[in-house]
Amino acid sequence: MFSITFITNANKEVEVKEMSNLLRVSLRQQGGIPFKCGGGICGTCRCKIEEGLENTDKVKKKEEKHLTPEEIAEGYRMACQTFVSGDVKVSWDPDRVVKK
């Protein structure tokens, strides 16, 4: 088992199995990551992996539509497209508004 810490949500920490989807865990465990579509279309679930980026899977094409190469290098991901294989700590901007 691994842990996901939702920094923006008062450092809430939850236990997860390997290859758990970050957004699904947030929804089930009330992690707080904002979302709209859940499928990589809207960009609402943009977040930053503050620690444990090496414990995430490969960046998907859908993420590249919403994130610049610089943002990806800094650890930004789309929670709906991100699967974890180890401990991660994630944050997001609670005031960010996504326009479709």
ZITA-V286312 format. One record per residue. N is the residue number from 1. PSI is psi in degrees with one decimal (999 if undefined). Layout:
# ZITA-V286312
[[N:PSI] [N:PSI]]
This chain:
# ZITA-V286312
[[1:148.7] [2:173.6] [3:146.0] [4:127.9] [5:122.2] [6:89.2] [7:-46.8] [8:-19.5] [9:59.1] [10:35.4] [11:34.4] [12:129.9] [13:132.7] [14:151.1] [15:139.3] [16:160.4] [17:161.3] [18:143.2] [19:36.6] [20:141.4] [21:130.0] [22:-45.3] [23:-41.7] [24:-40.1] [25:-43.6] [26:-41.7] [27:-46.5] [28:-36.6] [29:9.7] [30:48.4] [31:-30.9] [32:-0.6] [33:126.8] [34:149.5] [35:161.4] [36:-63.2] [37:-34.3] [38:8.3] [39:15.1] [40:13.0] [41:-40.4] [42:-28.6] [43:2.6] [44:-34.3] [45:23.6] [46:129.1] [47:171.8] [48:127.2] [49:104.0] [50:-34.8] [51:141.6] [52:21.5] [53:-33.6] [54:-13.2] [55:17.3] [56:159.4] [57:-178.0] [58:142.3] [59:134.0] [60:160.6] [61:-38.4] [62:-35.0] [63:-36.7] [64:-17.7] [65:-23.1] [66:-18.7] [67:139.8] [68:161.2] [69:-34.4] [70:-42.8] [71:-41.8] [72:-42.5] [73:-29.5] [74:-7.8] [75:7.6] [76:141.1] [77:167.5] [78:119.7] [79:-35.0] [80:-19.8] [81:-1.7] [82:128.2] [83:140.4] [84:145.5] [85:21.9] [86:-176.3] [87:136.1] [88:153.6] [89:128.0] [90:144.2] [91:167.9] [92:164.9] [93:109.6] [94:-15.7] [95:1.3] [96:128.7] [97:127.7] [98:128.4] [99:132.4] [100:999]]
